[in-house]
Every structure is written in structure tokens, then in C-alpha cells.
Amino acid sequence: MPALELKLPPVALVLILALLMALLPPGPAAASLLPPTLRLPLAVLLLAAGIAIALAGVQAFRRARTTVNPMHPEASSALVSGGIYRHTRNPMYLGMLLALAAWAVWLGGLAPWLGLPAFVLYMNRFQIAAEERALEARFGADFAGYRRRVRRWL
């Protein structure tokens, strides 16, 4: 289904999934993963970590003067492999995943957690795979080596 590749901006996907997660019935109260008193602190911690990781990715791209536009990976002017990119090839997407985890914690229950694997599956298939093909075409062996050294998510 290449027609779906690079068509939905990742931030839009996060917003759509967040809405769907909120609309899912949370399930029985007993299914809540955490007591209500711990939900807010954990949600804030996950959100703060997600924002910090995503911003570190954006900052590294800005320092390298390359595009942060996920819809046009072929426009990349530099292969960024330092900083946060030594630990994950997709810190911006990892940050978004952590934000969705924060939202799932805040919502309580088990059903909202379905949004996280949905995000990873969609991103792997329709966003990241296309980005990686574009980066390999643009940077060749340098990207192939980087891809071998650093995991996609963590």
C-alpha cells in the first residue's frame, strides 16, 4: 500500500490516535493500570520525557541544517547520527509515542493502550520505511552503516 506512504503527517496521526484513545471505552474500573493518585505524575513524567526526546531530535536536525519535514525525507541535506541519534534513529517519533503513553496513563484503563501499537505499526510501515529508503538512496553506505549501528526506536 505505497499509496499511504508519507501521506499522513506524524503529528496528525498522533492527534487522530489520541482522539480515538479517548473515545474507546476504558473498560472496567478494576482494569485501570494505576491508582488515580499516580496517573497524573506518571503522565507528566512520560510527557516531559517525550517532549525532551523529540526536541533533542529537532535540535540536532536544526544544528545540521537539514529538514525536519517528515513528508519529504528526500530533501535531507545531512545524515544526523550524533547526539540523541546515537541512541535512536527516530527520536521525534519516540517522543510522540511517549506522549501517547502519557495520554493512555492519564485516560486510565486498558483500552487506550491500543493506540501505542497502532502508532508503531503505522509509523514503521507507512512513514519510517519510506524515510529509510529515501535516506539510503541519498546517503548510501553511510546510512546503511548507521542503520546497522542504531536501532529504529530504542
C-alpha positions in Angstrom: 0.0 0.0 0.0 2.6 2.6 -1.1 -0.3 5.0 -1.7 -0.4 5.6 2.1 3.4 6.2 2.5 4.3 9.7 3.6 0.7 10.8 3.3 -0.3 11.5 6.9 1.9 13.8 8.9 3.0 12.1 12.1 1.6 14.8 14.3 -1.8 14.4 12.6 -1.6 10.6 13.3 -0.8 11.3 17.0 -3.9 13.6 17.2 -6.2 11.1 15.5 -5.0 8.3 17.7 -5.3 10.5 20.9 -8.9 11.2 20.0 -9.6 7.5 19.2 -8.0 6.5 22.5 -10.2 9.0 24.4 -13.3 7.6 22.6 -12.5 4.0 23.4 -14.4 2.7 26.4 -11.8 2.4 29.1 -13.1 -0.9 30.4 -14.0 -1.8 33.9 -12.5 0.5 36.6 -10.7 -2.6 38.0 -8.8 -2.8 34.7 -7.0 0.5 35.4 -3.3 0.0 35.4 -2.6 2.6 38.1 -4.4 4.2 41.0 -5.7 7.7 40.2 -3.1 9.3 42.5 -0.3 8.0 40.4 -1.8 8.7 37.0 -1.1 12.4 36.9 2.6 12.3 38.0 3.4 9.4 35.6 1.6 11.0 32.7 3.5 14.3 33.3 6.8 12.4 33.5 6.1 10.5 30.3 5.0 13.6 28.5 8.1 15.6 29.7 10.4 12.8 28.6 8.6 12.6 25.2 8.9 16.3 24.7 12.6 16.4 25.7 13.5 13.5 23.4 11.6 14.9 20.4 13.1 18.4 20.9 16.6 16.9 21.1 15.9 15.3 17.7 14.6 18.6 16.2 17.6 20.5 17.7 20.0 18.0 16.2 18.4 18.5 12.7 18.5 22.2 13.1 22.2 22.2 14.0 22.9 20.1 10.9 20.7 22.5 8.8 18.6 19.7 7.4 14.8 19.4 7.0 12.6 18.3 9.8 9.7 17.9 7.4 8.7 14.2 7.6 6.8 14.3 4.4 9.9 14.9 2.3 12.8 12.8 3.5 14.4 13.1 0.1 15.1 16.8 0.9 17.5 15.8 3.7 20.8 17.6 3.3 22.7 15.8 6.1 22.7 12.4 7.8 22.4 13.2 11.5 23.9 10.5 13.7 25.2 12.3 16.7 23.5 13.4 19.9 20.2 11.7 20.6 20.6 10.0 17.2 23.3 7.8 18.6 20.6 6.0 20.7 17.6 6.0 18.4 17.1 6.7 14.7 13.7 8.3 15.3 13.7 10.4 18.5 10.9 12.6 17.3 8.6 9.6 16.7 9.8 8.1 20.0 8.8 11.3 21.7 5.4 11.2 20.1 5.0 7.6 21.3 5.8 8.7 24.8 3.3 11.4 24.6 0.7 8.8 23.6 1.8 6.7 26.5 1.3 9.7 28.8 -2.2 10.1 27.4 -3.0 6.4 27.9 -1.9 6.7 31.5 -4.0 9.8 32.0 -7.1 8.2 30.5 -6.7 5.1 32.7 -8.0 1.6 31.8 -6.5 -0.8 29.3 -8.3 0.1 26.0 -6.4 3.4 25.4 -3.1 1.5 25.3 -4.2 0.1 21.9 -3.2 3.4 20.4 0.5 2.7 21.0 0.9 -0.4 18.9 -1.3 1.2 16.3 1.1 4.2 16.2 4.2 2.0 16.0 2.8 -0.3 13.3 1.6 2.6 11.1 4.8 4.6 11.5 7.0 1.6 10.8 5.1 0.7 7.6 4.0 4.0 6.1 6.5 6.6 7.4 9.7 5.1 8.6 10.2 2.5 5.9 9.7 5.2 3.2 12.1 7.6 5.0 14.7 4.9 5.3 14.5 4.1 1.6 15.0 7.8 0.8 17.9 8.2 3.2 19.6 5.1 1.8 19.2 6.4 -1.7 20.6 9.8 -0.6 23.4 8.8 1.7 24.2 5.2 0.6 26.7 3.3 2.7 26.8 6.0 5.4 23.1 5.5 6.1 23.4 1.7 5.8 26.1 1.7 8.4 24.2 4.0 10.7 21.1 1.8 10.3 23.1 -1.3 11.4 24.5 0.5 14.5 21.4 2.3 15.8 18.0 0.8 16.4 14.9 2.2 14.9 13.1 3.0 18.2 15.4 2.2 21.1 
